[in-house]
Every structure is written in structure tokens, then in C-alpha cells.
Amino acid sequence: MDVCVENVFITPAIDCLNVIQATAEEKNRGASFDPQRGSQDKKASHYKDTGQEAAAQSANPACPPETPQKETAAEKNPWSAWAWLGMGKNSSPKIPNTIPNIVHVDVDAFFASVEQVLNPKLRGKPVLVGRGCVASASYEAKFHGVRTAMSFREALRICPKAIVVSGQYEHYADFAERVRRILETYTPAVETAALDDFYLDFAGTERLYPNYEATLRRLQAEIFGRTGLNVSVGAARTKVVASIASRLERPRGFRMIAPGEEENFLTPLPVEKLHGIGPVHAGALAERGIATIGQLRQVPKPALQAAFGEAIGQQNWERARGLDGREVLLPSTPKSISRETTIEGGTIDTEFLGGLIEYLSERIGSTLREYGKQARTIGLRIRYVDHFSAHQTVRLSKPSNDERELLATAKDLFSKLFTRRVAVRLAGVSVTNLETDKRQHELFDANANRRWYLNRGLDSVRGRYGWNAVFYGNGLELREHYATKPNGLVLSTPCLSR
């Protein structure tokens, strides 16, 4: 999360900058000295001057003299099986991580772009999404000067031909999920920083992707081909540099910052591009002649900490140099999965309730397979319109992620819990006691094998073409009661019924 601290005492703190900088210049007039390497360079020069470098190495037990080693089979014959399997002693030297492995992917004008995908008539036209103020604007509107958080009155004055859309927010999370799943096909290290922001870590994939730049461009093109959304891509060694790089040339921007070029890349950029510098701070710095990140880099750390506070000052000092210790965070594996929804007005139609439970069981089974998990316990919960609730869990005979097996148990629970002649207002299915999917194909169970292949075939089709590409019979009946979206039905509680 970007942090911006506004401090009215920034001017007195920056006034002390001249004194600090003058002192630093006096120290720098002499021979330059690197505090991190000074002692090592001094020691090395002493050994070089006195001719005792070899003696020092032999006296150091941590650096024994090199001894000739026996040549392995892989070294004698690089085409041998040992060399191909990587079992030779020196058959596969380790490749250093020289690529900008942190990648930031940002969906361009996310809400407005989704609206243009859902309604092709809006493509190429200025689109504004929001209620009262602009939550998102297409780049056709941004080119006229429209900005996020601007009032509609001002936005329409600047761009009178803009089309205002209230927003179909139930679809945005589905498109974000589709983008995330595409990213995970390139690397499992994907962090969702926001609904339309993602960080990826490609460290250790040099052999998998020899042409790194072509891989990132293919990723960019695949997202557009499968979702219709343009994304901007920035690659660097740190999160802060990658995020700045991805936002410089939108829409459909692409920028790679080679390792060691972070400071050169950041130097000419305005200070507003740096996270933690707000409009007030940028104005105060500009009054003191500090308009670029390169000029901000000349400010000593104590002055920045006095101006912004100790934590934010330290952060700005580091990020002005392209330093960022944050790593790409992997999503945590859930310990339980639940899908539930409310029924407006309630119903006593057992066929409709059975179809709804079947749909929720399908979603749970798909989610379990996505995480590579199986469930040992399943539960069903129903709530009547008079607020009476009934809930029961049962342990499965064997762990499973097959929705047909989950559904059979859920229907048994429903027949036990639905004992009142009162309309049901809520229905939900949940699974707990998850464990890793280690089930092997049963050699003599043809039905189990068929279900295994069928489920994964369904997951593949739905992952590519959306959930609505395949429906079971009862799911088709639900479509008469609920609207559809690219990734399923629009239920009353879409956040809980994915």
C-alpha cells in the first residue's frame, strides 16, 4: 500500500539541508572512501605491495589451495547420460540470476476496460465508470485530461462525449481472477497486490525462459487474447522500480530495467513517481530545487527522516536508490473452503434448492482441485426465513475433490436438515480438514478414472472459456433464475459464491 505522509514541518527540516550538504562536500574533497569496501581494499593493497598475498592465502584455512580433481564421466563425454541427467560433478554450472526477476503487471484502466469488453459498442470511445465521481476512465477519456477521483461534472466539461457507466462490479473480480490464472501458468510466484495489480517473481527460471523479454511480451499478448484486457509490464530487480517502470508508458506499456541500471533509470524521473511522495511534499521539495528523484538522492538520510518521519524518510532514501527489501508474497493455502448464497424471498422448491447445492458443490470441487487439495469433512448449512438455522457436518469415507461425491453427501445432509415447512433463505456448503491430493489412479476402478479425467477436462475448458462454457443439467435450470457472468452465475452474495 502506498503511504503518503503530509508534514507541515518539512520546510524547517529541508532548511538544514544546506549545512548538511556543505559538510558532506568538505568530506568528499579528499580521497573517496567506500565504508563497505574500505577495509578490504586496504588489506588487499597491503598484501599486493608487500608481496605477501600468496602467503596470506595459504595461511587462511578457509581458502585451501586448489588441488587437481579427477575428471568425471560427464566431463569426459558431455553427451553421456550422466551429463544429460545433471549428475556430473561440474556438468551444469549454476547460472547467476542476472535477469530483472521482479515483474509488475498492471491492467490498464481496469474497470473501464472491462466495461468495453462486456459491451463491444464502447470500444474506442471515452468511458467513465463510477457514481458521483470517476472511479475509472478509459484512455480515450484520459487523453482529454480526465483523471480518477474527478467529479463527473468536471469530467464531462472536459470530455463532453464521454459515456458514463455506473459499473458492473460483480464482473471485475472475475476478470482479475482470469488474469491471475494466466500469470500463474508462467510462474507460481504471483502476488495480488490489488484487484488489477500483480507482482511476479521469475527468479530461477533462466533455463525455462532463455529469451526472457520474449516471454514477458508473450504473457502480455496472451492476457489480451484471452481476456480482451491490455496490461502494462515492468521488470526490475525490486518491486518499487518494477512498478514505476510499468506505469511510465501506459497503455500497453513495456519496460525492462537491467540489473545495475536502477539509479540511472530513476534519476530523471519526477519525485511524484516515487511512492511516499505526495503533492504537498512534492511542492515543498520543488521550492527547494528538488524536482527529480536524482536530486532527492543527494539529500542526506537525516534530513529526509526529519522531514518525513523516521520510517517514511528511511523508505524514501532507499527507494530513491531503487532499493526495496519487499519480496513477492505467495498466496496462502486455505484451511477450509465455503460457498454460500442467500435466496431473495426464500423458497421451498426442493428441486431449485437441490440445483443450488449442486452448483455450490461444483464450485468447491473446482477450488479444491485448483489448490491441489482434497477434503475429508463436508458440511451443509441452511437458514429459514424466520432466522432458524440448521447445520451439520459429516466425515467422508475417503478424502475427495470430486463434486459428484461431494454433492451426494451434501444432498444426504439436506434431506436430514430440511424438516420444516418454512421457506429457506440461505444455503451453503463447506469443506474442512483439507489435505494434499495424493490419490493415485485406481487400477481396477474405471469409474474413478473417468471422473478424474472428466473433472480435469472441465477445469481446462472453464479456465479457457469461462465457467459458463459447461453446465450440468441442474445448472442450466438455475440460469432461468439468475443472470450469468463470464465466470458463473450472479448470485445474491457473489463474494461468497465464487
C-alpha positions as CSV (number, residue, x, y, z in Angstrom):
1,M,0.0,0.0,0.0
2,D,1.3,3.4,-1.0
3,V,1.9,5.6,2.0
4,C,2.0,9.4,1.8
5,V,2.7,11.4,4.9
6,E,2.0,15.1,4.8
7,N,4.1,17.1,7.3
8,V,3.8,20.8,7.6
9,F,7.2,21.0,9.2
10,I,9.0,19.9,6.1
11,T,10.4,23.4,5.3
12,P,12.4,23.8,8.5
13,A,13.8,20.3,8.0
14,I,14.9,21.0,4.5
15,D,16.4,24.3,5.6
16,C,19.1,22.3,7.4
17,L,19.9,20.6,4.1
18,N,22.5,23.3,3.1
19,V,24.5,22.8,6.3
20,I,24.5,19.0,5.9
21,Q,25.4,19.1,2.2
22,A,28.2,21.6,2.9
23,T,29.7,19.3,5.4
24,A,29.4,16.3,3.1
25,E,31.1,18.2,0.3
26,E,34.1,19.1,2.6
27,K,34.5,15.4,3.4
28,N,34.3,14.4,-0.3
29,R,37.1,16.7,-1.4
30,G,39.6,14.2,-0.2
31,A,40.2,10.7,-1.5
32,S,36.9,8.8,-1.9
33,F,36.3,6.1,0.6
34,D,33.7,3.4,0.4
35,P,32.8,2.4,4.0
36,Q,31.7,-1.1,2.9
37,R,34.8,-1.9,1.0
38,G,37.4,0.3,2.5
39,S,38.9,-2.2,4.9
40,Q,39.0,-4.9,2.3
41,D,40.7,-2.7,-0.3
42,K,43.3,-1.5,2.3
43,K,44.1,-5.1,3.2
44,A,44.4,-6.2,-0.4
45,S,46.7,-3.3,-1.3
46,H,48.9,-4.1,1.7
47,Y,49.3,-7.7,0.5
48,K,50.0,-6.6,-3.0
49,D,52.6,-4.1,-2.0
50,T,54.5,-6.4,0.3
51,G,54.2,-9.5,-1.9
52,Q,52.6,-11.5,0.8
53,E,49.3,-12.2,-0.9
54,A,50.1,-15.8,-1.7
55,A,51.3,-16.4,1.8
56,A,48.1,-14.9,3.3
57,Q,46.0,-17.2,1.2
58,S,48.0,-20.3,2.3
59,A,47.7,-19.2,5.9
60,N,44.0,-18.9,5.7
61,P,42.4,-22.3,6.5
62,A,39.1,-21.2,4.9
63,C,40.8,-20.9,1.5
64,P,42.8,-24.1,1.0
65,P,45.0,-24.4,-2.1
66,E,43.3,-25.8,-5.2
67,T,44.1,-29.5,-5.9
68,P,43.6,-31.2,-9.2
69,Q,40.3,-33.2,-9.3
70,K,39.6,-36.4,-11.1
71,E,37.7,-35.9,-14.3
72,T,34.2,-37.3,-14.2
73,A,32.4,-39.2,-16.8
74,A,30.2,-36.2,-17.6
75,E,33.3,-34.1,-18.2
76,K,34.9,-36.7,-20.4
77,N,31.7,-37.1,-22.5
78,P,29.3,-34.2,-22.4
79,W,26.8,-36.3,-24.4
80,S,26.7,-39.1,-21.8
81,A,23.5,-39.9,-19.8
82,W,25.2,-38.6,-16.7
83,A,25.6,-35.2,-18.3
84,W,22.0,-35.1,-19.5
85,L,20.7,-36.0,-16.1
86,G,22.9,-33.4,-14.5
87,M,24.7,-35.9,-12.3
88,G,28.2,-34.9,-13.3
89,K,30.2,-33.1,-10.7
90,N,30.6,-29.9,-12.8
91,S,28.2,-30.8,-15.6
92,S,25.7,-27.9,-15.0
93,P,27.4,-24.8,-13.6
94,K,24.9,-22.6,-11.7
95,I,23.7,-19.7,-13.8
96,P,23.7,-16.4,-11.8
97,N,20.4,-14.6,-11.5
98,T,21.2,-11.7,-13.9
99,I,17.6,-11.0,-15.1
100,P,15.2,-8.4,-13.7
101,N,13.2,-11.1,-12.0
102,I,10.5,-9.0,-10.3
103,V,7.7,-8.2,-12.8
104,H,4.8,-5.9,-12.1
105,V,1.7,-6.4,-14.2
106,D,-0.9,-3.6,-14.2
107,V,-4.2,-3.8,-16.0
108,D,-4.8,-0.6,-18.0
109,A,-7.9,1.4,-16.9
110,F,-9.3,-1.8,-15.3
111,F,-13.0,-1.0,-14.7
112,A,-13.4,0.9,-18.0
113,S,-11.6,-1.8,-19.9
114,V,-13.8,-4.5,-18.5
115,E,-16.9,-2.5,-19.5
116,Q,-15.5,-2.2,-23.0
117,V,-15.0,-5.9,-23.2
118,L,-18.5,-6.6,-21.9
119,N,-20.1,-4.1,-24.3
120,P,-18.1,-4.0,-27.6
121,K,-20.0,-0.9,-28.6
122,L,-18.0,1.1,-26.0
123,R,-14.6,0.2,-27.6
124,G,-12.7,3.1,-28.9
125,K,-15.0,5.6,-27.0
126,P,-14.3,7.6,-23.9
127,V,-15.9,5.7,-21.0
128,L,-16.3,6.9,-17.3
129,V,-17.1,4.4,-14.6
130,G,-18.4,5.4,-11.2
131,R,-21.2,7.1,-9.2
132,G,-20.7,10.8,-8.4
133,C,-17.0,10.8,-9.2
134,V,-14.8,9.0,-11.7
135,A,-13.7,5.6,-10.4
136,S,-12.1,4.6,-13.7
137,A,-11.7,6.3,-17.1
138,S,-10.7,4.7,-20.4
139,Y,-7.6,6.0,-22.1
140,E,-9.8,7.7,-24.7
141,A,-11.1,9.9,-21.9
142,K,-7.7,10.3,-20.2
143,F,-6.3,11.7,-23.4
144,H,-8.7,14.6,-22.9
145,G,-7.5,15.2,-19.4
146,V,-10.0,13.2,-17.3
147,R,-8.5,11.8,-14.1
148,T,-9.6,9.3,-11.5
149,A,-11.5,10.9,-8.5
150,M,-12.6,13.8,-10.7
151,S,-16.2,14.8,-10.4
152,F,-18.5,13.8,-13.3
153,R,-19.4,17.5,-13.8
154,E,-15.8,18.5,-14.4
155,A,-15.0,15.3,-16.4
156,L,-18.0,15.9,-18.7
157,R,-17.0,19.5,-19.1
158,I,-13.5,18.4,-20.3
159,C,-14.8,15.5,-22.3
160,P,-18.5,16.1,-23.2
161,K,-18.7,13.0,-25.4
162,A,-17.8,10.6,-22.6
163,I,-20.2,7.8,-21.8
164,V,-21.0,7.3,-18.1
165,V,-21.4,3.8,-16.8
166,S,-22.4,3.0,-13.2
167,G,-20.3,-0.1,-13.2
168,Q,-20.9,-3.9,-13.1
169,Y,-18.8,-4.6,-10.1
170,E,-19.8,-8.2,-9.9
171,H,-17.7,-8.9,-13.1
172,Y,-14.5,-7.1,-12.1
173,A,-13.3,-9.8,-9.6
174,D,-13.9,-12.5,-12.2
175,F,-11.7,-10.7,-14.8
176,A,-9.0,-10.2,-12.2
177,E,-9.1,-13.9,-11.4
178,R,-8.8,-14.8,-15.0
179,V,-5.7,-12.6,-15.4
180,R,-4.2,-14.1,-12.2
181,R,-4.7,-17.7,-13.5
182,I,-2.9,-16.8,-16.8
183,L,0.0,-15.3,-14.8
184,E,0.3,-18.5,-12.7
185,T,0.9,-20.5,-15.9
186,Y,4.3,-18.7,-16.3
187,T,5.4,-18.7,-12.6
188,P,3.8,-19.9,-9.4
189,A,5.2,-16.9,-7.5
190,V,2.3,-14.5,-8.1
191,E,1.2,-11.9,-5.6
192,T,-2.1,-10.0,-5.9
193,A,-1.2,-6.5,-4.7
194,A,-4.6,-5.1,-5.7
195,L,-7.5,-6.1,-7.9
196,D,-5.6,-5.1,-11.0
197,D,-2.0,-5.1,-9.8
198,F,0.2,-8.2,-9.7
199,Y,3.8,-8.9,-8.8
200,L,5.6,-12.0,-10.3
201,D,9.0,-13.5,-9.4
202,F,10.9,-15.2,-12.2
203,A,14.0,-16.0,-10.1
204,G,15.4,-19.3,-11.1
205,T,13.6,-19.6,-14.5
206,E,16.6,-18.7,-16.7
207,R,16.7,-22.2,-18.2
208,L,12.9,-22.4,-18.6
209,Y,12.7,-19.0,-20.4
210,P,16.0,-18.4,-22.3
211,N,14.5,-15.4,-24.1
212,Y,13.2,-13.5,-21.1
213,E,11.9,-10.4,-22.9
214,A,10.0,-12.5,-25.5
215,T,8.4,-14.4,-22.6
216,L,7.1,-11.3,-21.0
217,R,5.8,-10.0,-24.3
218,R,4.1,-13.3,-24.9
219,L,2.5,-13.0,-21.4
220,Q,1.2,-9.6,-22.3
221,A,-0.2,-10.8,-25.6
222,E,-1.8,-13.9,-24.1
223,I,-3.7,-11.8,-21.5
224,F,-5.1,-9.6,-24.2
225,G,-6.0,-12.6,-26.4
226,R,-7.8,-14.5,-23.6
227,T,-9.5,-11.6,-21.7
228,G,-9.5,-8.6,-24.1
229,L,-7.7,-6.5,-21.4
230,N,-4.5,-4.6,-22.1
231,V,-1.8,-4.8,-19.4
232,S,1.4,-2.9,-18.8
233,V,4.5,-4.8,-17.8
234,G,7.6,-3.6,-15.9
235,A,10.5,-5.7,-14.9
236,A,13.3,-4.9,-12.5
237,R,15.2,-6.3,-9.5
238,T,12.9,-4.7,-6.9
239,K,9.2,-4.1,-6.6
240,V,9.4,-0.3,-6.4
241,V,11.4,0.0,-9.7
242,A,9.2,-2.6,-11.5
243,S,6.0,-0.8,-10.5
244,I,7.4,2.6,-11.7
245,A,8.5,1.1,-15.0
246,S,5.2,-0.5,-15.7
247,R,3.3,2.8,-15.3
248,L,5.6,5.0,-17.4
249,E,4.3,4.1,-20.9
250,R,0.7,3.1,-20.4
251,P,-1.4,1.8,-22.0
252,R,0.2,-1.5,-23.0
253,G,3.5,-0.3,-21.7
254,F,6.6,-2.5,-21.6
255,R,9.8,-1.6,-19.8
256,M,12.7,-3.7,-18.5
257,I,15.3,-2.2,-16.2
258,A,18.6,-4.2,-16.4
259,P,20.3,-5.0,-13.0
260,G,22.6,-2.1,-12.1
261,E,20.6,0.4,-14.1
262,E,18.1,1.3,-11.4
263,E,19.7,4.6,-10.4
264,N,20.2,5.7,-14.0
265,F,16.5,4.9,-14.7
266,L,15.2,6.7,-11.6
267,T,17.4,9.8,-11.8
268,P,15.5,11.9,-14.4
269,L,12.0,11.0,-13.2
270,P,10.0,13.5,-11.2
271,V,9.7,12.9,-7.4
272,E,6.0,12.3,-7.7
273,K,6.7,8.9,-9.3
274,L,8.3,7.7,-6.1
275,H,5.9,6.0,-3.6
276,G,5.6,8.1,-0.5
277,I,5.9,11.5,-2.1
278,G,2.5,13.2,-2.2
279,P,1.6,16.5,-3.9
280,V,2.3,18.7,-0.8
281,H,5.7,17.1,-0.3
282,A,6.5,17.4,-4.0
283,G,5.6,21.1,-4.0
284,A,7.7,21.8,-0.9
285,L,10.7,19.9,-2.4
286,A,10.3,21.8,-5.7
287,E,10.6,25.1,-3.8
288,R,14.0,23.9,-2.6
289,G,15.1,22.9,-6.1
290,I,14.4,19.2,-5.7
291,A,12.2,18.1,-8.6
292,T,13.7,14.8,-9.7
293,I,14.5,11.5,-7.9
294,G,18.1,12.1,-8.8
295,Q,18.1,15.4,-6.9
296,L,16.3,13.7,-4.0
297,R,19.0,11.1,-3.8
298,Q,21.5,13.9,-2.9
299,V,19.6,14.7,0.3
300,P,21.1,13.0,3.3
301,K,19.1,10.5,5.2
302,P,18.9,12.5,8.4
303,A,17.3,15.4,6.5
304,L,14.7,13.1,4.9
305,Q,13.9,11.5,8.3
306,A,13.5,14.9,9.8
307,A,11.1,15.9,7.0
308,F,9.1,12.8,6.5
309,G,9.5,10.9,9.8
310,E,11.9,8.2,10.6
311,A,10.2,5.3,8.9
312,I,9.0,7.2,5.7
313,G,12.3,9.1,5.5
314,Q,14.2,5.8,5.6
315,Q,11.9,4.3,2.9
316,N,12.2,7.4,0.6
317,W,16.0,7.3,1.0
318,E,16.1,3.6,0.0
319,R,13.6,3.8,-2.8
320,A,15.3,6.8,-4.4
321,R,18.2,4.4,-4.9
322,G,16.0,1.6,-6.2
323,L,16.3,-0.4,-3.0
324,D,13.3,-2.4,-1.8
325,G,13.5,-5.3,0.5
326,R,9.9,-6.5,-0.1
327,E,9.6,-9.9,-1.6
328,V,6.8,-11.4,-3.7
329,L,4.4,-13.0,-1.3
330,L,2.9,-16.3,-2.2
331,P,-0.9,-16.8,-1.6
332,S,-1.6,-18.9,1.5
333,T,-3.3,-22.2,1.2
334,P,-6.8,-22.2,2.7
335,K,-7.6,-24.4,5.6
336,S,-11.3,-24.5,4.7
337,I,-13.5,-23.6,1.7
338,S,-17.1,-22.5,1.8
339,R,-19.6,-21.3,-0.8
340,E,-23.0,-20.0,0.2
341,T,-25.7,-17.6,-1.1
342,T,-28.9,-16.1,0.1
343,I,-32.2,-16.6,-1.7
344,E,-34.3,-13.4,-2.0
345,G,-37.7,-14.0,-0.6
346,G,-36.9,-17.7,0.3
347,T,-38.2,-20.8,-1.4
348,I,-39.5,-24.3,-0.5
349,D,-38.9,-25.6,-4.0
350,T,-36.7,-28.7,-3.3
351,E,-35.6,-29.0,-7.0
352,F,-34.4,-25.5,-7.0
353,L,-32.6,-25.9,-3.7
354,G,-31.1,-29.1,-4.9
355,G,-29.8,-27.4,-8.1
356,L,-28.3,-24.6,-6.0
357,I,-26.5,-27.1,-3.7
358,E,-25.2,-28.9,-6.8
359,Y,-23.8,-25.6,-8.2
360,L,-22.1,-24.7,-4.9
361,S,-20.6,-28.2,-4.7
362,E,-19.2,-27.8,-8.2
363,R,-17.5,-24.5,-7.2
364,I,-16.0,-26.2,-4.1
365,G,-14.7,-29.2,-6.1
366,S,-13.1,-26.9,-8.7
367,T,-11.5,-24.8,-6.0
368,L,-10.1,-27.9,-4.3
369,R,-8.5,-29.1,-7.5
370,E,-7.1,-25.7,-8.2
371,Y,-5.2,-25.8,-4.9
372,G,-4.3,-29.4,-5.2
373,K,-6.3,-30.4,-2.1
374,Q,-8.9,-32.9,-1.0
375,A,-11.4,-32.6,1.8
376,R,-12.2,-35.1,4.5
377,T,-15.2,-33.3,6.0
378,I,-18.1,-31.7,4.3
379,G,-20.9,-29.6,5.9
380,L,-24.2,-28.1,4.9
381,R,-25.9,-25.1,6.4
382,I,-29.4,-23.8,5.7
383,R,-31.3,-20.8,7.2
384,Y,-35.0,-20.3,7.1
385,V,-36.8,-17.0,6.6
386,D,-37.7,-17.0,10.3
387,H,-33.9,-16.9,11.0
388,F,-33.8,-20.5,12.3
389,S,-30.6,-22.2,11.2
390,A,-29.6,-25.8,10.8
391,H,-26.0,-27.1,10.2
392,Q,-24.4,-30.5,10.2
393,T,-21.0,-31.9,9.1
394,V,-20.0,-35.4,8.2
395,R,-16.7,-37.1,7.6
396,L,-16.3,-38.6,4.1
397,S,-15.3,-42.2,3.8
398,K,-12.3,-41.1,1.8
399,P,-10.9,-37.6,1.0
400,S,-12.2,-36.3,-2.3
401,N,-12.3,-33.2,-4.6
402,D,-14.9,-34.7,-7.0
403,E,-18.1,-32.6,-7.0
404,R,-20.2,-35.7,-7.7
405,E,-19.0,-37.3,-4.4
406,L,-19.3,-34.0,-2.5
407,L,-22.8,-33.5,-3.9
408,A,-24.0,-36.9,-3.0
409,T,-23.1,-36.3,0.7
410,A,-24.4,-32.7,0.6
411,K,-27.9,-34.0,-0.6
412,D,-28.0,-36.5,2.2
413,L,-27.4,-33.8,4.7
414,F,-30.0,-31.6,3.0
415,S,-32.6,-34.3,3.4
416,K,-31.9,-34.6,7.1
417,L,-31.8,-30.8,7.7
418,F,-34.8,-29.7,5.6
419,T,-37.5,-30.8,8.0
420,R,-39.7,-27.7,8.4
421,R,-42.4,-26.4,6.1
422,V,-40.8,-22.9,6.1
423,A,-39.0,-21.2,3.1
424,V,-35.3,-21.5,3.0
425,R,-33.4,-18.1,2.8
426,L,-29.8,-19.3,2.8
427,A,-27.9,-22.4,1.6
428,G,-24.2,-23.1,2.0
429,V,-21.7,-25.9,1.5
430,S,-18.3,-26.0,3.2
431,V,-15.4,-28.4,3.4
432,T,-12.7,-28.7,6.1
433,N,-9.8,-31.0,7.1
434,L,-8.0,-30.4,3.8
435,E,-5.0,-32.4,2.7
436,T,-2.8,-32.6,-0.3
437,D,-4.2,-34.5,-3.3
438,K,-2.2,-37.7,-3.3
439,R,-4.8,-40.0,-4.8
440,Q,-3.4,-42.4,-7.3
441,H,-5.4,-43.8,-10.2
442,E,-7.3,-46.8,-9.0
443,L,-6.1,-49.7,-11.2
444,F,-9.4,-51.5,-11.1
445,D,-11.9,-48.6,-10.7
446,A,-12.8,-47.5,-14.2
447,N,-15.5,-45.0,-12.9
448,A,-13.0,-43.2,-10.7
449,N,-10.5,-42.8,-13.5
450,R,-13.3,-41.5,-15.8
451,R,-14.3,-38.9,-13.2
452,W,-10.7,-37.9,-12.7
453,Y,-10.1,-37.2,-16.3
454,L,-13.6,-35.6,-16.7
455,N,-13.0,-33.2,-13.9
456,R,-9.7,-32.0,-15.2
457,G,-11.1,-31.7,-18.7
458,L,-13.9,-29.5,-17.3
459,D,-11.4,-27.4,-15.4
460,S,-9.3,-26.9,-18.5
461,V,-12.3,-25.8,-20.7
462,R,-13.7,-23.5,-18.0
463,G,-10.3,-22.0,-17.4
464,R,-10.0,-21.1,-21.0
465,Y,-13.6,-20.2,-22.0
466,G,-15.2,-19.3,-18.6
467,W,-17.4,-21.2,-16.3
468,N,-20.5,-20.9,-18.5
469,A,-18.9,-22.9,-21.2
470,V,-20.0,-26.1,-19.5
471,F,-23.1,-26.6,-17.3
472,Y,-24.7,-29.7,-15.6
473,G,-28.4,-30.1,-16.1
474,N,-29.5,-28.5,-12.9
475,G,-27.1,-25.6,-13.6
476,L,-29.0,-24.9,-16.8
477,E,-32.2,-24.6,-14.8
478,L,-30.6,-22.1,-12.4
479,R,-29.9,-19.9,-15.4
480,E,-33.6,-19.2,-15.6
481,H,-33.5,-17.6,-12.1
482,Y,-30.0,-15.9,-12.1
483,A,-28.1,-13.8,-14.5
484,T,-24.8,-15.1,-15.8
485,K,-21.3,-13.6,-15.9
486,P,-18.2,-14.9,-17.6
487,N,-17.2,-16.9,-14.6
488,G,-20.5,-18.3,-13.4
489,L,-23.9,-17.2,-12.1
490,V,-24.6,-13.8,-10.5
491,L,-25.8,-14.9,-7.1
492,S,-27.1,-12.7,-4.3
493,T,-23.7,-13.0,-2.5
494,P,-21.1,-13.2,-5.3
495,C,-18.2,-12.7,-2.9
496,L,-19.1,-15.9,-1.2
497,S,-20.2,-17.9,-4.2
498,R,-17.3,-17.9,-6.5
